Amino acid sequence: MKISKQFVGDTMWIALSIIGIMHALAFFVRDTGFELPVFIAFGIFVVIITWRSQLNGLLIAFAEIFVGGHGHLLDVD
């Protein structure tokens, strides 16, 4: 197996797509009245994913930390 296949596979493209969608969603939702409902919906989605597979929940947590754990969807002042 080529080493590039290990890092540039289907999983990477899925992760990049989801990260891109979340950043686009954060761009349109930030500083509007829809921040909290979107944040709650995303939280419920993550709980369901984690309930089904703890590995996927851990991957979501690491993606949030590595990509930028600075709270795009909800700012707390």
Phi, psi and omega in degrees: 000134178287145182293329179294330179294331180293323185258339182240073180238193181298322181298321179295318181292323176296314180297316178297322178296314180295319178297318178297318178297318180294322178291321177295317178298317179297324179298318183277336186266333186300138180062032173236179178281357183264004181301308185295313178299321179292319178298316179294317179298317178294321177298317178296319178300316181293321178297317179296315179299317181292324179298321181284324181209113180295331177297316178294323176297320177294321177296321177296317179297315179294322178298318179296319180291314185285322183285321178156084181284060180243019169063068178295320189279334183214121176261135178247118181261000000 
